[in-house]
Amino acid sequence: MKKILLLSDTHSYIDDTILKYVALADEVWHAGDIGDLVVTDAIQKLKPLRCVYGNIDDAMARLEFPLHNRFMCEGVDVWITHIGGYPGKYNPNIKAELEANPPKLFICGHSHILKVIFDKKHNLLHMNPGAAGKSGFHQVRTMLRFVIEGDKIKDLEIIEIEKWV
């Protein structure tokens, strides 16, 4: 059993609230637009991190993290990328691979809009945790946490952090 904290679009922002949730997880997954690597450094001091770079990330982030991260967690095939789209509107750059070899869990960021959708056509769960940082149009910072046990994804929770203007 693994307790996962999923976040994205920190845009160089990390605070004690995010780190409180990091401490409660077994692993942290970051779906890109890290910003300053101080964010990932702070997370890695506390927990194992799986991460991808996003469109705002610089050469340092791109050297440290991949564009796509596909791996097994327990019995769940996971694919994390930053600009992945969502069911019915997948990124054309990944659509063929997604259709030929769909994961069980497909994660992306980029939109700053929290979405969890089961894609019946590809038999996969799509997750976008929204944005944990303060840069962007969103009014509430969001993250997701859930448990992977064997081949099951369960106990999904939405974390909403204070509004900001």
Secondary structure, DSSP 8 states (H G I E B T S, - for coil): -EEEEEE---TT---HHHHHHHHH-SEEEE-S---STHHHHHHHHHS-EEE---TT--HHHHHHS-SEEEEEETTEEEEEESS-EETTEE-HHHHHHHHHS--SEEE--SS--EEEEEETTTTEEEEEE---SS-SS-SEEEEEEEEEETTEEEEEEEEEEEE--
